[in-house]
Amino acid sequence: MPRHSNYEDFSKIPLQEFHDTGISSFFRILSNNLNHQNMLADNKANIMISINTVVLSLVIGSSARNTEYWQNLFVPIIMFVLTSLFTTVFAVLATRPNFVKGIVTQDDLDNKKSNLFFFGNFTSLTPKDFEDSMLTILKDDDYLYRSILANFYGQGMVLKRKYILLKYSYNIFLIGLILSMVVFGFFQYFILS
């Protein structure tokens, strides 16, 4: 959108200029939001992976060296190890890449059914077919907008999966930690004393 020096100039700007600027802003904001949420999910998963792998190493190493001392606390230790293990598994599943390679045919391109914004779809094309297909999309506003929106939808579905797995990871960690400490306290004060 061109910059205007004063407020009266806005009445002379064609409505289409505002519409195009609004669409561009919408796509840019949505893209930034999806990328930000994706980075947040990956950071949260990395935190859970880091914490729990350190905890697993310490608990297993410590209990393996002092088996006589820790054998009376076998149940809480196993609960804590399983909690850390399952927490880590769900965090890793959240960050694990899920590559789906789509086969794009000329029929798909002609019928405007392919989404070439996802790299798994266009890597099956030759460089010439890729260029021709992209130019076809760029010349057709409706096809372009639908392709962009389909790409956003796909990113949203990936984010939904990540956050569901992260929720399981955090819930397992929280519940397992509390239960392990309760069982540890029970063993410490009622069984061992």
N, C-alpha and C positions, 0 to 999 in steps of 0.2 A: 504494500500500500504506500503510495507516495506521501511524503511528509508535507503538511500544510501549515502555513504560518499563522492562520487565525481560525477561529471557530466557524465563521461564516462560510469558509471554503467547503466544509463538510456537506453542505446542502447541494453543492455542485458535483460531488463525486458520484459516479454511477453506482447503483446498488450492487452490480455484479462485482465491483472491486471489493466492497465490504464482504460479500459472500465468499469470494475466493480467499480473502485474508482470514475469514472466520474458519473456513475449512482447513486451511494450512495450520492455523493456531490449534484447532481441535486435534488434528493428527499429531502435531508436535507435542502437545501436552499429554495426550494419551500414550504416545510412544515413551516419553520421559517417565511417566508414572509407571508403566509396565516395566521399564528397565530398572527403575529405582526399587520397585517391589521385588524384582528378581534378585537384585544385589542384596537386599535385606534378607531374603530367604536363604540365599547362599551363605551369607555371613552368620546367620543364626545356626544353620546346619554345621558350619565349620566350628563354631563355638562348642556345640554339643559333641562333635567328633573329637575335638582336641581335649576337652575336659574328661570325657569318658575313657578315652584311650590312655590318658595319664593315670586316671583312677584305676583302671584295669591293671596296668603295669605295676603300680604300687601295691595294690591289694594282693595280686597273684604272687608277686615277688616276695612280699613280706610274709605271707602265709606259707609259702613254699620253704622259706628259710627256717621258720620257727613253727614247725608242724605240731610239736608237743603243746606249745602254748595256745595255738589257734584251733586245735582239734575240738575243744569244747565249744567253740563258737562257729562250728562248721555251717550250721543252718543260716545264721545271719550273713556270713561271708558269701555263701552260695547265692543268697537272695540279692546281695549287693552286686556281685559279679554279673548275675543274670540281668539285673536292672541296667547296669552299664553296657552290657553287650547288646541288649535289645534297643536301648536308646541310641547307641551308635549305629546299629543296623538301619533303623528308620531314618536317621539323619543322613546316612550314606545313600539310601534309596531316594531321598529328597533331592540330592545333588547329582545323582547319577544321570548322565546324558541318555536321552531316549531318542535314538536316531531312526527315523522312518524314511526310507527312500521311496519316493513316489515315482512312478513311471508316467511321464507326460507324453501323450500322443498328439499327433497333428489334429485329430478329431477333438481332443480336449481344448486345444488352442483355438480351433475354428468355432467351437461352441461356447467359448469363454468359460470353461469349467476348471481350468487349471489355476493354481495359485503359485506364481513364480517368485513370490517374495520369500518363500522358504527354500533354503539352499538344497535341501534334500530332494526337491522337485526339479530344479533346473540343472542339477549336475548330471542328469541323464541325457541332456541335450548336447548337441554339438555346438561349438562356439557360434557358428552362423545361425543355427536355429534359435539359440538363446537370444542373440541380438535381434533377430526378426521378431521373436515373440515379445521381447521387452518393448520394442518400438511399436508393436501392435497395441500393447497395453497402454503405452504413453499417449497414443493418438486417440484413444477412446476413454473419455472421462468416466463414464459409467463403469466400464470394465476396470479402470484404474482404481476408482474408489471402492468397488466391491472387492478387488484383490487386496487392497490395503486393510479393509475391514475384516476380511477373512483371515489375514495374517494376525491382526490384533486378537481376533477370537481364539486362534490357535495358541497364541502366547498366553492368553487368559486361562485357557484350559490347562496348560503346563503349570502356570502359577497356582491354580487351584489344587492340582495334584501335589505340588511341592508343599503348600501350606497344610494340607491334610496330613501328609506324612510327618511334617514338623510338629504338628499338634500331637500326633501319637507319640513322637519322640519325647516331647516335653512332658506329656502326661505320664508316660512310663517312668521317666526320670523322677518326677515329683512324687508319684505314688510309691514307686519302688524305694526311693530314698527314705520316705517317712516310714514305710513298713519295715525296712531293714533296720532302721534305728530303734523302732519299737521292739522288734524281736531281739535285737542286740541288748537293749535295756532289760528286757524280760530275762534273757539268759544270764546277764551279768548279775542281776540282783536276786533272782529267784532260783535259778538252776545252779549257778557256780558258787553262791555264797552259803 
